[in-house]
Amino acid sequence: MRTNLVPFIAGFSLVATPDNQIILRKQNPNRALPPTPVALGTWKQAGDSYEVTLSNNKPDTVAAALDGEGTLQFPMQLSEQVHVLVFNKEM
């Protein structure tokens, strides 16, 4: 599974903007070009987690958990299965 997933998810970044927009991007193989948007959506706080609606994801709306260290766990459908992507906070 790792052999199939790593090339697919390598270079993903998730950007959450202050106006509640969210952008999932993938680094372009030609690093001279900017990252390519993969999916767009919205986010809102829902208690201790976040509710994220993202295009091209099934289901469209998921709960994304943010831990105290800034790590976001985000369930996303990749191919036929749902996997949890983990994003580390960068400023």
Secondary structure, DSSP 8 states (H G I E B T S, - for coil): -HHHHHHHHTTEEEEE-TTSEEEEEE--SSTTS--EEEEEEEEEEETTEEEEEETT-SSSEEEEEE-TTSEEEEEEEETTEEEEEEEE---
